[in-house]
């Protein structure tokens, strides 16, 4: 389960941001999570809740997850399509000359606190 490692990494970054901005308590972390990132949102949320109970600084801090849809670009015809629905082969022209535009992200979008 790599979700726990991701949670620890998010908390490390959140601590740094809080220190730089003189925050004493965090309220929420908003995470952008790509549809094909390989991270399971429910596991991530469970790990977050567990980890936040272990440290007062994160005691009441929520985690919001915004899913980024997976989109693929086709160099053959120049069009984009939904990756999950069609995979690597372009549904418009049948080309295999495609690449992922979005959908594998795992990034912090926002950290709020007081």
N, CA, C and O of each residue as an XYZ file, in Angstrom:
456
protein
N       0.849     -1.178      0.000
C       0.000      0.000      0.000
C       0.892      1.237      0.000
O       1.439      1.607      1.039
N       1.043      1.875     -1.151
C       1.879      3.070     -1.237
C       1.127      4.323     -0.816
O       1.719      5.399     -0.727
N      -0.175      4.196     -0.556
C      -0.957      5.349     -0.123
C      -0.449      5.921      1.192
O      -0.465      7.138      1.379
N       0.004      5.067      2.109
C       0.519      5.559      3.386
C       1.783      6.390      3.177
O       1.958      7.422      3.825
N       2.651      5.956      2.292
C       3.852      6.730      1.973
C       3.501      8.078      1.368
O       4.147      9.084      1.659
N       2.477      8.097      0.526
C       2.019      9.354     -0.073
C       1.492     10.286      1.012
O       1.777     11.484      0.998
N       0.732      9.741      1.943
C       0.207     10.547      3.055
C       1.351     11.153      3.863
O       1.313     12.339      4.188
N       2.359     10.361      4.188
C       3.494     10.895      4.948
C       4.205     12.003      4.172
O       4.633     12.999      4.754
N       4.325     11.826      2.877
C       4.958     12.846      2.029
C       4.119     14.133      2.024
O       4.666     15.229      2.145
N       2.810     14.000      1.884
C       1.911     15.164      1.913
C       2.047     15.887      3.244
O       2.114     17.116      3.283
N       2.087     15.134      4.326
C       2.210     15.762      5.641
C       3.544     16.488      5.790
O       3.592     17.566      6.383
N       4.613     15.924      5.271
C       5.917     16.599      5.318
C       5.861     17.938      4.591
O       6.343     18.949      5.102
N       5.276     17.940      3.408
C       5.161     19.176      2.633
C       4.249     20.160      3.350
O       4.555     21.351      3.417
N       3.142     19.682      3.883
C       2.200     20.559      4.594
C       2.860     21.205      5.810
O       2.615     22.376      6.098
N       3.693     20.453      6.523
C       4.423     21.022      7.668
C       5.337     22.154      7.225
O       5.393     23.206      7.863
N       6.051     21.932      6.128
C       6.954     22.965      5.601
C       6.187     24.221      5.208
O       6.596     25.333      5.540
N       5.080     24.042      4.505
C       4.260     25.181      4.072
C       3.697     25.907      5.292
O       3.675     27.137      5.333
N       3.249     25.154      6.271
C       2.705     25.762      7.487
C       3.769     26.575      8.220
O       3.500     27.678      8.696
N       4.962     26.030      8.304
C       6.050     26.744      8.969
C       6.397     28.028      8.217
O       6.571     29.078      8.834
N       6.497     27.951      6.903
C       6.810     29.135      6.092
C       5.748     30.222      6.224
O       6.052     31.409      6.111
N       4.497     29.811      6.464
C       3.391     30.757      6.547
C       2.911     30.997      7.978
O       1.863     31.604      8.198
N       3.693     30.512      8.949
C       3.417     30.705     10.368
C       2.024     30.229     10.772
O       1.330     30.906     11.531
N       1.620     29.076     10.270
C       0.345     28.471     10.637
C       0.560     27.570     11.843
O       1.572     26.876     11.933
N      -0.387     27.581     12.765
C      -0.272     26.735     13.945
C      -1.168     25.505     13.867
O      -0.985     24.550     14.622
N      -2.131     25.529     12.961
C      -3.047     24.404     12.794
C      -3.465     24.318     11.331
O      -3.738     25.338     10.698
N      -3.515     23.122     10.806
C      -3.993     22.938      9.437
C      -5.470     22.570      9.454
O      -5.937     21.856     10.342
N      -6.197     23.068      8.459
C      -7.622     22.778      8.366
C      -7.942     21.798      7.240
O      -8.777     20.906      7.396
N      -7.263     21.976      6.097
C      -7.571     21.102      4.969
C      -6.419     21.072      3.973
O      -5.722     22.064      3.760
N      -6.249     19.909      3.377
C      -5.332     19.739      2.261
C      -6.175     19.263      1.086
O      -6.947     18.311      1.205
N      -6.019     19.935     -0.050
C      -6.726     19.543     -1.265
C      -5.706     18.902     -2.196
O      -4.675     19.492     -2.520
N      -6.013     17.700     -2.611
C      -5.105     16.919     -3.443
C      -5.732     16.682     -4.812
O      -6.916     16.361     -4.917
N      -4.927     16.844     -5.860
C      -5.348     16.491     -7.211
C      -4.830     15.082     -7.491
O      -3.635     14.813     -7.368
N      -5.733     14.199     -7.863
C      -5.394     12.801     -8.050
C      -5.848     12.342     -9.426
O      -7.042     12.331     -9.725
N      -4.891     11.966    -10.256
C      -5.197     11.518    -11.601
C      -5.945     10.194    -11.609
O      -5.720      9.321    -10.772
N      -6.830     10.074    -12.567
C      -7.685      8.899    -12.698
C      -6.886      7.604    -12.875
O      -7.328      6.539    -12.444
N      -5.711      7.693    -13.507
C      -4.878      6.508    -13.716
C      -3.554      6.602    -12.945
O      -2.541      6.051    -13.373
N      -3.573      7.298    -11.819
C      -2.367      7.485    -11.013
C      -1.956      6.214    -10.275
O      -0.809      6.086     -9.848
N      -2.869      5.295    -10.127
C      -2.577      4.088     -9.372
C      -2.837      4.235     -7.887
O      -2.619      3.294     -7.125
N      -3.302      5.403     -7.463
C      -3.607      5.649     -6.060
C      -5.108      5.421     -5.851
O      -5.931      5.938     -6.607
N      -5.451      4.653     -4.833
C      -6.854      4.360     -4.536
C      -7.357      5.395     -3.534
O      -6.891      5.423     -2.395
N      -8.310      6.252     -3.944
C      -8.762      7.348     -3.072
C      -9.242      6.896     -1.696
O      -8.922      7.546     -0.700
N      -9.992      5.814     -1.611
C     -10.497      5.375     -0.303
C      -9.353      4.925      0.614
O      -9.406      5.163      1.820
N      -8.320      4.280      0.059
C      -7.153      3.896      0.854
C      -6.412      5.140      1.327
O      -5.970      5.223      2.473
N      -6.287      6.103      0.423
C      -5.599      7.343      0.753
C      -6.309      8.057      1.904
O      -5.667      8.514      2.850
N      -7.624      8.148      1.818
C      -8.419      8.809      2.856
C      -8.299      8.076      4.189
O      -8.154      8.710      5.234
N      -8.359      6.753      4.158
C      -8.207      5.975      5.397
C      -6.831      6.189      6.018
O      -6.719      6.365      7.231
N      -5.791      6.175      5.203
C      -4.431      6.416      5.690
C      -4.299      7.821      6.263
O      -3.651      8.021      7.290
N      -4.917      8.790      5.596
C      -4.884     10.177      6.060
C      -5.498     10.291      7.452
O      -4.909     10.895      8.349
N      -6.673      9.714      7.625
C      -7.344      9.781      8.932
C      -6.491      9.145     10.017
O      -6.366      9.690     11.114
N      -5.904      7.995      9.714
C      -5.053      7.305     10.681
C      -3.844      8.165     11.044
O      -3.531      8.338     12.222
N      -3.162      8.705     10.025
C      -1.947      9.493     10.260
C      -2.245     10.786     11.007
O      -1.450     11.216     11.843
N      -3.374     11.404     10.715
C      -3.724     12.675     11.372
C      -4.007     12.485     12.863
O      -3.795     13.402     13.656
N      -4.480     11.314     13.241
C      -4.731     11.040     14.659
C      -3.429     10.912     15.456
O      -3.432     11.021     16.682
N      -2.332     10.683     14.757
C      -1.040     10.459     15.410
C      -0.297     11.752     15.736
O       0.705     11.730     16.451
N      -0.789     12.882     15.211
C      -0.059     14.136     15.391
C      -1.043     15.292     15.611
O      -1.919     15.530     14.779
N      -0.898     16.000     16.723
C      -1.821     17.084     17.071
C      -1.944     18.143     15.974
O      -3.019     18.701     15.754
N      -0.845     18.408     15.299
C      -0.849     19.443     14.273
C      -1.875     19.146     13.173
O      -2.431     20.070     12.579
N      -2.123     17.879     12.906
C      -3.046     17.468     11.851
C      -4.390     16.977     12.398
O      -5.218     16.464     11.645
N      -4.600     17.131     13.686
C      -5.737     16.517     14.370
C      -7.086     16.718     13.665
O      -7.825     15.751     13.478
N      -7.412     17.925     13.281
C      -8.706     18.195     12.646
C      -8.563     18.519     11.158
O      -9.467     19.109     10.565
N      -7.467     18.150     10.568
C      -7.201     18.487      9.173
C      -7.893     17.493      8.239
O      -7.703     16.281      8.341
N      -8.688     18.031      7.342
C      -9.370     17.197      6.359
C      -8.548     17.034      5.094
O      -7.619     17.797      4.833
N      -8.905     16.032      4.322
C      -8.279     15.797      3.021
C      -9.374     15.739      1.978
O     -10.282     14.913      2.066
N      -9.289     16.616      0.988
C     -10.221     16.596     -0.139
C      -9.460     16.122     -1.363
O      -8.330     16.546     -1.609
N     -10.083     15.247     -2.123
C      -9.456     14.703     -3.324
C     -10.263     15.122     -4.540
O     -11.462     14.859     -4.631
N      -9.584     15.778     -5.474
C     -10.194     16.161     -6.750
C      -9.613     15.259     -7.827
O      -8.403     15.241     -8.050
N     -10.482     14.514     -8.492
C     -10.003     13.593     -9.522
C      -9.760     14.332    -10.836
O     -10.593     15.113    -11.295
N      -8.605     14.066    -11.421
C      -8.244     14.615    -12.726
C      -8.490     13.505    -13.757
O      -7.878     12.440    -13.672
N      -9.381     13.745    -14.728
C      -9.665     12.707    -15.726
C      -8.438     12.398    -16.580
O      -7.633     13.277    -16.890
N      -8.320     11.140    -16.946
C      -7.228     10.716    -17.826
C      -7.611     11.035    -19.274
O      -8.651     10.600    -19.767
N      -6.755     11.796    -19.933
C      -6.960     12.182    -21.335
C      -5.705     11.833    -22.110
O      -4.590     12.037    -21.629
N      -5.891     11.308    -23.309
C      -4.781     10.913    -24.165
C      -4.827     11.716    -25.457
O      -5.900     12.002    -25.989
N      -3.654     12.072    -25.948
C      -3.511     12.792    -27.220
C      -3.007     11.815    -28.283
O      -2.129     10.993    -28.025
N      -3.577     11.922    -29.474
C      -3.159     11.096    -30.597
C      -2.342     11.947    -31.562
O      -2.833     12.951    -32.078
N      -1.101     11.548    -31.805
C      -0.272     12.251    -32.781
C      -0.717     11.939    -34.210
O      -0.421     12.696    -35.134
N      -1.423     10.832    -34.389
C      -1.884     10.447    -35.719
C      -2.920     11.389    -36.290
O      -2.836     11.782    -37.453
N      -3.903     11.756    -35.472
C      -4.977     12.634    -35.967
C      -5.075     13.946    -35.204
O      -5.840     14.831    -35.586
N      -4.295     14.078    -34.115
C      -4.283     15.325    -33.355
C      -5.433     15.487    -32.384
O      -5.594     16.556    -31.795
N      -6.229     14.461    -32.207
C      -7.384     14.571    -31.315
C      -7.063     14.022    -29.932
O      -6.066     13.328    -29.732
N      -7.937     14.353    -28.980
C      -7.839     13.855    -27.618
C      -9.023     12.941    -27.337
O     -10.082     13.057    -27.954
N      -8.819     12.029    -26.391
C      -9.914     11.140    -26.013
C      -9.722     10.649    -24.582
O      -8.644     10.784    -24.004
N     -10.778     10.082    -24.027
C     -10.726      9.534    -22.676
C      -9.908      8.256    -22.634
O     -10.211      7.284    -23.326
N      -8.876      8.271    -21.820
C      -7.929      7.160    -21.744
C      -8.572      5.884    -21.213
O      -8.362      4.805    -21.767
N      -9.342      5.999    -20.159
C      -9.913      4.820    -19.522
C     -10.872      4.100    -20.472
O     -10.919      2.870    -20.496
N     -11.623      4.855    -21.239
C     -12.591      4.260    -22.169
C     -11.940      3.557    -23.342
O     -12.458      2.555    -23.835
N     -10.795      4.080    -23.799
C     -10.235      3.599    -25.063
C      -8.809      3.080    -24.995
O      -8.345      2.471    -25.959
N      -8.105      3.293    -23.913
C      -6.744      2.790    -23.796
C      -5.751      3.532    -24.678
O      -5.887      4.735    -24.902
N      -4.765      2.821    -25.171
C      -3.667      3.425    -25.925
C      -3.992      3.640    -27.404
O      -3.361      4.471    -28.058
N      -4.959      2.910    -27.932
C      -5.283      3.013    -29.358
C      -6.367      4.073    -29.572
O      -7.434      4.011    -28.962
N      -6.084      5.034    -30.432
C      -7.000      6.137    -30.695
C      -8.323      5.618    -31.283
O      -8.320      4.889    -32.275
N      -9.438      5.992    -30.674
C     -10.737      5.548    -31.187
C     -11.152      6.279    -32.471
O     -12.082      5.849    -33.153
N     -10.472      7.371    -32.798
C     -10.822      8.171    -33.973
C     -10.128      7.682    -35.243
O     -10.730      7.652    -36.316
N      -8.844      7.297    -35.109
C      -8.102      6.916    -36.324
C      -7.392      5.565    -36.217
O      -6.837      5.078    -37.202
N      -7.407      4.958    -35.025
C      -6.773      3.652    -34.835
C      -5.278      3.695    -34.613
O      -4.637      2.646    -34.536
N      -4.709      4.879    -34.510
C      -3.263      5.016    -34.311
C      -2.850      4.556    -32.913
O      -3.591      4.709    -31.942
N      -1.649      3.989    -32.842
C      -1.049      3.652    -31.553
C      -0.039      4.717    -31.132
O       0.610      4.583    -30.095
N       0.092      5.762    -31.926
C       1.030      6.849    -31.656
C       0.345      7.876    -30.745
O       0.002      8.980    -31.169
N       0.158      7.477    -29.481
C      -0.576      8.297    -28.520
C       0.243      8.483    -27.252
O       1.194      7.744    -26.998
N      -0.142      9.487    -26.455
C       0.522      9.723    -25.183
C      -0.442     10.375    -24.200
O      -1.358     11.102    -24.586
N      -0.214     10.101    -22.939
C      -1.078     10.562    -21.865
C      -0.868     12.057    -21.620
O       0.252     12.510    -21.382
N      -1.952     12.801    -21.683
C      -1.910     14.250    -21.395
C      -2.092     14.523    -19.906
O      -1.285     15.208    -19.279
N      -3.160     13.977    -19.363
C      -3.485     14.173    -17.946
C      -4.008     12.863    -17.380
O      -4.436     11.965    -18.106
N      -3.957     12.789    -16.062
C      -4.562     11.636    -15.409
C      -3.636     10.833    -14.530
O      -4.095      9.934    -13.824
N      -2.326     11.128    -14.547
C      -1.419     10.390    -13.657
C      -0.880     11.276    -12.530
O       0.085     10.908    -11.859
N      -1.494     12.428    -12.323
C      -1.032     13.383    -11.320
C      -1.327     12.917     -9.893
O      -2.334     12.258     -9.635
N      -0.457     13.263     -9.003
C      -0.683     13.217     -7.562
C      -0.006     14.483     -7.056
O       1.211     14.520     -6.876
N      -0.811     15.523     -6.828
C      -0.209     16.796     -6.438
C      -1.094     17.548     -5.452
O      -2.319     17.431     -5.464
N      -0.437     18.316     -4.605
C      -1.155     19.151     -3.637
C      -1.615     20.405     -4.366
O      -0.815     21.120     -4.971
N      -2.898     20.654     -4.298
C      -3.459     21.843     -4.940
C      -3.531     23.004     -3.939
O      -3.274     24.155     -4.293
N      -3.881     22.692     -2.694
C      -4.098     23.757     -1.718
C      -3.895     23.236     -0.297
O      -4.216     22.089      0.015
N      -3.358     24.098      0.546
C      -3.216     23.810      1.966
C      -3.786     25.002      2.714
O      -3.364     26.138      2.498
N      -4.742     24.744      3.590
C      -5.324     25.869      4.352
C      -5.180     25.599      5.853
O      -5.195     24.456      6.311
N      -5.044     26.683      6.582
C      -4.882     26.576      8.034
C      -5.010     27.924      8.686
O      -5.385     28.917      8.062
N      -4.689     27.932      9.949
C      -4.762     29.191     10.711
C      -3.561     29.314     11.635
O      -3.438     30.302     12.360
